[in-house]
Amino acid sequence: MPNSNQVSAQEIELLRLVTVGSVDDGKSTLIGRLLYDTKGAFEDQLQAVRKDDGEGANGIDLAQLTDGLAAEREQGITIDVAYRYFSTPKRKFIMADCPGHEQYTRNMVTGASTANAAIILIDARKGVLQQTRRHTHIIGLLGLPHLIVAINKMDLIDYDEATFTRIKEELSEFCARQNIHDLICIPISALAGDMVVVRGDNMPWYEGQTVLETLEGVEVSGHIDEADFRFPVQYVCRPQTKELPDFRGFMGRIASGVVKVGDEIMQLPAGKKSKIKEIVTFDGNLDEAFAPQSITLTLEDEIDISRGDIIVHVDKAPQIVKEIDAIVCWMGEEPLSPRKKYHIKHATNTVKAMVSEIQYRTDINALTQDATAEALAVNEIGKVSLKLMSPLTIDRYADNRATGNFIIIDSFTNNTVGAAMIC
């Protein structure tokens, strides 16, 4: 039997975070500061990044706690997404440190796609830059409910309140035009530690919470188990053993929602109906299950279900389409262009598709839409229409993040070249 401390630790809520910003804004230093001040770094990690000059947090190079690649350490930049884990008595955190260079915007999209909240770093000396606007726009597209703006390096501008206020007002005006409803601006010095975990004595004019207090308090809204039930089938289980001669179960991970024994369900795209007979797991059968649990479902009726099908509740069915409009973040070195054929990977299903139209390309700076665009280059964002060779069972991204997104795969190289949100 686990003790009470173990149980309470398991029940602590998890917050997934992404940190983004422009080059040298201090993203890695901020995460290093959080790890160091919350004792989330092991002693051998600290020894590996200890500096000889004795500067920083007791001589620790905070940024290198997250910059793990040799090229990152050599150049002093973040290239790939680095995930770090830490916890407090109130909450557990998974934090992704994303690159700031424009050429690595695709890495940022990857890191932000599973987050519940985002932290954007802004250098107080530079203010709101083009890359700040780009990242803010992507965060709005991805529907992240909370945006925390850490205006960093306040120590280099003598903790000037007027500069902080000016940057806050400029970004607030920009966010008002995005899909961002909860904006929190905090003045910090990641290197010195002011307003990260402890308040410090340098900004008495700021009455808000520290970064850590804010992270501990934001509501993790939009839980995937609150959305409509979606169960993409990954595998059909037919063990055909003496103990289970007639067992036929449908294995997968619940993408969203809750399912109970006895629920009336429908298999899509064919539309065949049945009821849930059993919810089977490694630890035994359940009366109900919820996202993101991995389970095996058995049904009361023998109906044909294969990998790529989706099981849903009868009264909460998604759309079945052969044409899709989507916002695409293009990641491929070769531009996206009309009439070109790709593969679409949606949940557990993969279908062939062709780009029928580029409706517009977004100008990140002016937030205007160029309807004359003939292609999307790497790191560009736009709205496209696709024709599918086979039907897909989808939701709008705004209604269900789990089944409202897909990736685009180059049919020749098999590389992932785009991430898309269904309109």
MOGI-V856882 format. One record per backbone hydrogen bond with DSSP energy under -1.0 kcal/mol. NH is the residue of the N-H (numbers start at 1). CO is the residue of the C=O. Records with the same first field share a line. If there is no record, write none. Layout:
NH = CO / CO
This chain:
7 = 3
8 = 4
9 = 5
10 = 6
11 = 7
15 = 92
17 = 94
18 = 117
19 = 96
20 = 119
25 = 22
30 = 26
31 = 27
32 = 28
33 = 29
34 = 30
35 = 31
36 = 32
37 = 33
38 = 34
39 = 36
40 = 35
46 = 42
47 = 43
48 = 44
49 = 45
50 = 47
51 = 59
58 = 56
61 = 49
62 = 60
65 = 62
66 = 63
67 = 63
68 = 66
73 = 69
74 = 70
75 = 71
76 = 72
82 = 97
84 = 95
86 = 93
88 = 91
92 = 13
93 = 86
94 = 15
95 = 84
96 = 17
97 = 82
98 = 19
104 = 101
105 = 102
108 = 104
109 = 105
110 = 106
111 = 107
112 = 108
113 = 109
115 = 112
116 = 16
117 = 16
118 = 146
119 = 18
120 = 148
121 = 20
122 = 150
124 = 152
126 = 123
127 = 123
133 = 129
134 = 130
135 = 131
136 = 132
137 = 133
138 = 134
139 = 135
140 = 136
141 = 137
142 = 138
144 = 139
147 = 182
148 = 118
149 = 184
150 = 120
151 = 186
152 = 122 / 150
154 = 188
156 = 153
157 = 154
159 = 154
164 = 160
165 = 161
166 = 162
167 = 163
168 = 164
169 = 165
170 = 166
171 = 167
172 = 168
173 = 169
174 = 170
175 = 171
176 = 172
177 = 174
178 = 175
184 = 147
186 = 149
188 = 151
189 = 194
193 = 189
195 = 198
196 = 193
206 = 203
211 = 195
212 = 196
214 = 210
215 = 211
216 = 212
217 = 213
218 = 214
221 = 219
226 = 223
230 = 256
231 = 311
233 = 309
234 = 251
235 = 251
237 = 249
249 = 237
250 = 297
251 = 235
252 = 295
254 = 293
255 = 230
256 = 230
257 = 224
259 = 289
261 = 287
262 = 276
263 = 260
265 = 274
266 = 312
267 = 272
268 = 310
271 = 267
274 = 265
276 = 263
277 = 298
278 = 298
280 = 296
284 = 281
286 = 279
289 = 259
291 = 257
293 = 290
295 = 252
296 = 280
297 = 250
298 = 278
300 = 275
303 = 301
308 = 233
309 = 306
310 = 268
311 = 231
312 = 266
314 = 264
316 = 313
319 = 394
321 = 392
324 = 386
326 = 384
327 = 421
328 = 382
329 = 419
330 = 380
331 = 417
332 = 417
336 = 376
339 = 355
340 = 337
342 = 353
343 = 409
344 = 351
345 = 407
346 = 349
349 = 346
351 = 344
353 = 342
354 = 387
355 = 340
356 = 385
357 = 385
359 = 383
360 = 383
361 = 370
362 = 381
363 = 368
367 = 363
370 = 361
373 = 370
376 = 336
379 = 330
380 = 377
382 = 328
383 = 360
384 = 326
385 = 357
386 = 324
387 = 354
388 = 322
389 = 352
392 = 321
394 = 319
395 = 403
397 = 422
399 = 396
400 = 396
406 = 420
407 = 345
408 = 418
409 = 343
410 = 415
414 = 410
417 = 408
418 = 408
419 = 329
420 = 406
421 = 327
422 = 404
423 = 325
